[in-house]
């Protein structure tokens, strides 16, 4: 793969790309979790934890599951973007070197 100039691929652009891919990943994951939740429970997502149709257990389980999946998605997305960024010759933040 052709490497680009490091002036073109600086740390600021790296952070923008990580943010963009993390946002897209989070959007995709939210859709998957929403569809899965609805398929398993036959209910919509618990948007309001005080709603009478949802137990505290359901709301907590959903919140914890969503948080864990979101964190894993963010970490994995950053790892993939970092690998790709280095492959094309980009400059990554010092803490990632």
N, C-alpha and C positions, 0 to 999 in steps of 0.2 A: 504494500500500500504506500502511496506517495506521502511523504512527510511534508507538513506545512511549516512555514516559518514560525519560530517561537514568539515572534512579535505579534503574529496573528492569533496565536493560541495562548493568551496569558491567563493568569490566575482568576482575574475578574470574569472573563468569559467562561472559564471552567465552572465557577460558582453559578453563573446564570444557566448553563447547560444542566448542571446537577439539579438546580431548582426546577427547571422545566420538565425534566424527565421524572423527577420525584412527584411533581404535581400530576403529570399524566398517569403515573403508576398509581397514585392515591385515588384518582378518579376511576380508573379501571377496577381497582380493588374494592372501592365502595360499591360499584355496580355489581360485582361478583358476590360480595357479602350480602348485599340487599336482595339479590335474586335467590341466593342460597337460603337466607333466613326465611324469605317468603315461601319458598318451596318446602322447607322443613316444618315450619310452624303454621302455615296458611294465614299468617298475619302480616300486616305491614310493619316496617321498622318502628321500634319504640322511640319516637322523637321526643316525647315528653315522659320523663320517668315517673311523673305523678298521675299519669293516665290510669284510669281504673281497669282497663283491659290487660295491663301488664303487671306482673308481680315484680317485686324488688329483685328476686332471683333472676328473672328473665332480663331485666334491664342491666343488672351487674354483669351477667354472663355475656351479654351482647357487647357491652362497653369494653370489658376486658379483652374479649376476643378481637374486637375491632382495633383496639390499641396495640395489641401484640402483632397482629397482621400488618398494621400500618408501620410500626417500627421496623419490622423485618423487611418490608418493602423498601423503606427508605435506605436502610443499610445496604441491601443487595443492589439497589439502583445505583447508589453512590459507588459501590465497588465496580459494577459493570461500566459506568461512565468513566471512572478513573482508568480502568484498563484500556478502554477504547481511546481515551484522550492521550495516554502515553504512547499508544501504538501509532497514532498519527503525528506524534512529535510535539504534543502540547505540554505546557508548563503547568504543573500541579502545585497546590499550596505546600509549603515546607513540611507541615505535619504529615503529609501523605507520602513523602519520599523515604 
